[in-house]
Amino acid sequence: MPPIVIAHRGASGHLPEHTLAAYELGARQGADYIEPDLVSTRDGQLVARHENEISATTDVAERPEFADRRTTKTIDGATFDGWFVEDFTLAELKTLRVRERIPGLRPGNAQHDGRYEIPTFQEVIDLAARLSVGIYPETKHPTYHDSIGLPVEPGLIDALRRNGLDHRGARVFVQSFEVDNLKALRGELAVGLVQLLGPRGSATPESLEAIAEYADAVGPNKLHIVPRDAAGASLPPTRFIEDAHRAHLLVHPYTFRRENSFLPAELRSSEDPAAPGDLTAELRQYFALGVDGVFSDSPEIAVEAR
């Protein structure tokens, strides 16, 4: 079976992330799955945002009617100041408009600021069904959401069941950086479960075997597979893929982006961090190493490289 291409937050290299337009473009570019990150509103509705703090991705800071919602919160040990999804109802969030998260690197995306709404999870499911692609949702900050009485998992389970997507044959992967929620989901859903791994730390054969007891795949930061030296140049590949496959885990690394800022030094086209480098070469290396899928902001490049 060929490796899958996951449109990371949609075709987020071309349009503001986590919008229906970005998801649709990713699907039309040939992605097999679209990836919504899920957070909860005050009234318990799941919406697609990379973080529950939304000042960088919406125009909320310019809305005087919501000025008093600005606050400071501690989430997973880090302190954030801004506006948070859980302090808004879905109806209130729908009045906001989305902005490009990294306009300095993606000025073309920023030209679309103000055009799009925040989509609900159901809207993403409906879009995926219309375009015949899979969905790859991530539960964001599950422990935090539990602590404020707005757990993400019940709504996720209900939405998948309601739409007939809770069975083994459904084109669904559910991912998380946390462990306990994935273990709990194993008893509720028959879809693929994915343990995400951040860039720090190492994954041993033993730790991958432990993950395989509750998950079907692992989503490592791509540096677990091809690390880099202090200058940003690629080092020899590790044995991560072999060890994961030996544990019967699929390997879906993240995130493949075309800007020089995100590429290894040898594949950058110039000193300009926003200029496109040779993403095709990076993707071809990972495909040759045997990954089972990739998360990319530019799905069309990943499809071509595959």
C-alpha positions in Angstrom: 0.0 0.0 0.0 1.5 3.4 -1.0 2.2 5.9 1.8 -0.6 8.4 2.5 -0.5 12.2 2.2 -2.1 14.2 5.0 -3.0 17.8 4.3 -1.6 19.3 7.5 -4.2 21.7 8.8 -5.4 21.6 5.2 -3.2 23.0 2.4 -1.8 25.5 4.9 1.1 26.4 2.7 -1.4 28.1 0.4 -4.3 29.3 2.5 -4.8 30.1 6.2 -4.8 26.9 8.2 -7.8 25.1 9.6 -10.3 26.7 7.2 -12.8 24.8 5.0 -11.0 26.4 2.0 -7.6 25.1 3.0 -9.0 21.6 3.7 -10.8 21.6 0.3 -7.7 22.7 -1.5 -5.6 20.0 0.2 -8.1 17.4 -0.9 -8.2 18.7 -4.5 -4.4 18.6 -4.5 -4.5 14.9 -4.0 -4.2 14.5 -0.2 -5.7 11.2 1.2 -6.6 12.8 4.5 -7.3 16.3 5.9 -6.2 17.1 9.4 -8.3 19.2 11.8 -7.0 20.0 15.3 -9.9 20.0 17.7 -10.7 22.3 20.7 -13.9 22.9 22.6 -16.1 26.0 22.7 -17.8 27.2 25.9 -21.0 25.4 24.9 -19.2 22.1 24.2 -18.9 22.3 20.4 -15.7 21.0 18.7 -14.1 23.5 16.3 -10.8 23.3 14.3 -8.0 25.5 15.7 -4.4 24.6 16.1 -4.5 26.1 19.6 -7.3 27.2 21.9 -5.6 30.6 22.2 -6.7 32.4 19.0 -5.2 35.9 18.9 -2.7 34.8 16.2 -5.2 33.1 13.9 -8.3 35.3 14.1 -9.2 39.0 14.3 -10.5 38.6 17.9 -8.0 41.3 19.2 -9.7 43.9 17.0 -13.2 43.1 18.2 -14.1 45.6 20.9 -17.1 43.5 21.9 -14.7 40.8 23.1 -12.0 43.0 24.7 -13.0 41.9 28.1 -12.4 38.2 27.2 -8.7 38.7 27.1 -7.0 36.8 29.9 -4.0 34.8 31.0 -4.0 31.0 31.4 -1.6 28.2 32.2 -2.0 25.3 29.8 0.2 22.2 30.0 2.6 24.1 32.2 3.0 27.1 29.8 1.5 30.5 30.4 -0.5 32.2 27.6 -2.1 35.7 27.3 -4.9 36.2 24.9 -8.4 35.0 23.9 -9.4 31.3 24.3 -11.9 29.2 22.4 -13.4 27.8 25.6 -14.5 31.4 26.6 -16.7 31.8 23.5 -19.8 30.1 22.4 -19.9 28.7 18.9 -22.2 31.5 17.7 -19.7 34.1 19.0 -16.7 32.3 17.3 -18.6 32.2 14.0 -18.5 36.0 14.0 -14.7 36.0 13.9 -12.6 35.8 10.8 -9.5 33.7 10.3 -6.0 35.1 9.8 -2.7 33.6 8.6 -0.7 32.4 11.6 2.8 33.1 10.1 2.3 36.0 7.7 6.0 36.9 7.7 6.8 33.5 6.0 3.5 33.3 4.1 2.5 36.8 2.9 0.4 35.3 0.1 -1.7 33.5 2.6 -2.2 36.7 4.6 -3.9 38.2 1.6 -6.9 36.0 2.5 -7.2 37.3 6.0 -10.8 38.1 6.9 -12.4 35.8 4.3 -13.0 32.6 6.3 -14.8 31.4 9.4 -13.7 28.9 12.0 -15.1 25.6 11.0 -16.8 23.1 13.2 -15.7 19.4 13.3 -19.0 18.5 11.7 -18.4 20.9 8.8 -15.0 19.2 8.3 -16.6 15.8 8.3 -19.2 16.9 5.8 -16.5 18.4 3.5 -14.4 15.2 3.7 -17.4 13.1 2.8 -18.2 15.3 -0.2 -14.6 15.2 -1.5 -14.1 11.5 -0.6 -11.1 12.0 1.6 -10.3 10.7 5.1 -10.1 12.7 8.3 -7.1 12.8 10.7 -8.3 14.8 13.8 -6.0 15.6 16.7 -7.3 16.2 20.2 -5.6 19.3 21.5 -4.6 19.6 25.2 -7.0 16.9 26.4 -5.9 17.0 30.1 -6.5 20.8 30.1 -9.9 20.5 28.5 -10.8 17.8 31.1 -9.7 20.2 33.9 -12.1 22.9 32.7 -15.1 20.5 32.2 -15.0 20.6 28.4 -13.4 17.3 27.4 -12.8 16.8 23.7 -13.1 13.1 23.5 -16.9 12.6 24.1 -17.7 15.0 21.3 -15.2 13.4 19.0 -16.6 9.9 19.7 -20.2 11.1 19.2 -19.4 12.8 15.9 -17.6 9.8 14.5 -20.5 7.5 15.6 -23.2 9.8 14.3 -21.5 9.9 10.9 -20.8 6.2 10.7 -17.0 6.7 11.1 -16.3 4.7 14.2 -15.4 1.4 12.7 -12.1 -0.2 11.6 -12.8 0.3 7.9 -13.4 4.1 8.2 -10.8 6.4 6.8 -10.1 7.9 10.1 -7.0 8.3 12.3 -7.2 10.0 15.7 -4.0 11.5 17.0 -2.7 13.0 20.3 0.5 13.9 22.0 -0.9 12.6 25.3 -1.2 8.9 26.2 -4.0 8.4 28.6 -6.7 9.7 26.3 -5.5 7.5 23.5 -5.7 4.5 25.8 -9.2 5.4 26.8 -10.2 5.9 23.1 -9.0 2.4 22.3 -11.9 1.1 24.2 -14.4 3.4 22.5 -13.3 3.5 18.8 -12.1 1.0 16.3 -10.4 3.6 14.1 -6.6 4.1 13.8 -5.0 5.7 16.8 -1.8 7.6 16.5 0.7 8.5 19.2 2.4 11.8 18.4 6.0 12.4 19.5 7.6 15.8 19.8 11.1 16.7 18.7 12.8 16.1 22.0 13.7 12.8 23.6 14.4 9.5 21.9 12.1 6.6 21.0 13.6 3.3 21.9 12.5 -0.1 20.6 11.0 -0.7 24.0 9.0 2.5 24.1 7.7 1.8 20.6 6.6 -1.6 21.7 4.7 0.0 24.6 3.0 2.4 22.2 1.9 -0.5 20.0 -0.2 -1.9 22.9 -2.7 0.9 22.4 -2.0 2.7 19.1 -1.8 1.7 15.5 0.7 4.3 14.3 3.2 6.8 15.6 3.5 10.4 14.4 7.1 11.5 15.1 8.6 14.9 14.5 10.6 14.2 11.3 13.9 14.8 13.3 13.4 11.4 14.9 14.1 9.9 11.5 16.6 12.3 10.0 18.2 14.4 12.7 20.1 17.6 12.0 23.4 19.0 13.3 23.9 22.4 15.0 24.0 24.1 11.6 20.8 22.6 10.5 22.3 20.1 8.0 20.9 16.5 7.8 22.7 13.8 9.7 22.5 10.1 8.8 19.0 8.5 9.3 18.2 6.7 12.5 16.6 3.3 12.9 13.3 4.8 14.0 11.3 3.5 11.0 12.7 0.0 11.3 12.1 -0.1 15.1 8.5 1.2 14.7 7.7 -1.3 11.9 9.1 -4.1 14.0 6.6 -3.1 16.6 3.9 -3.2 13.9 3.4 0.6 14.0 2.8 2.7 11.0 5.0 5.8 10.7 3.5 9.2 9.8 6.1 11.9 10.4 5.4 15.7 10.5 5.7 18.4 9.2 6.9 18.8 5.6 7.0 22.5 4.6 8.5 24.1 1.5 9.9 27.3 3.1 13.7 27.4 3.7 13.0 28.1 7.4 11.7 24.5 7.8 14.1 22.6 5.5 17.5 21.1 6.2 20.4 23.4 5.3 21.4 21.5 2.2 18.0 21.8 0.7 17.5 25.6 1.2 17.5 27.7 -1.9 18.8 30.9 -0.2 19.2 32.8 3.0 15.6 34.0 2.7 13.6 32.0 5.3 10.4 32.5 3.4 11.7 31.4 0.0 10.8 27.9 -1.2 13.5 25.3 -1.0 13.7 21.7 -2.3 10.9 20.1 -0.4 10.6 17.4 -3.1 14.0 16.1 -2.3 13.3 16.0 1.4 10.0 14.1 0.8 11.7 11.7 -1.6 14.3 10.8 1.1 11.6 10.0 3.6 9.5 8.0 1.2 12.7 6.0 0.3 13.3 5.4 3.9 9.9 3.7 4.2 7.5 6.0 5.9 3.8 5.1 5.7 2.6 8.6 5.3 3.6 12.3 5.7 2.0 15.5 7.0 2.6 18.3 4.6 1.5 21.9 4.3 1.9 21.5 0.5 0.0 18.3 -0.3 0.6 18.7 -4.0 4.3 18.5 -3.6 4.0 15.4 -1.4 1.7 13.7 -3.9 4.2 14.5 -6.7 7.1 13.3 -4.7 5.3 10.1 -3.8 
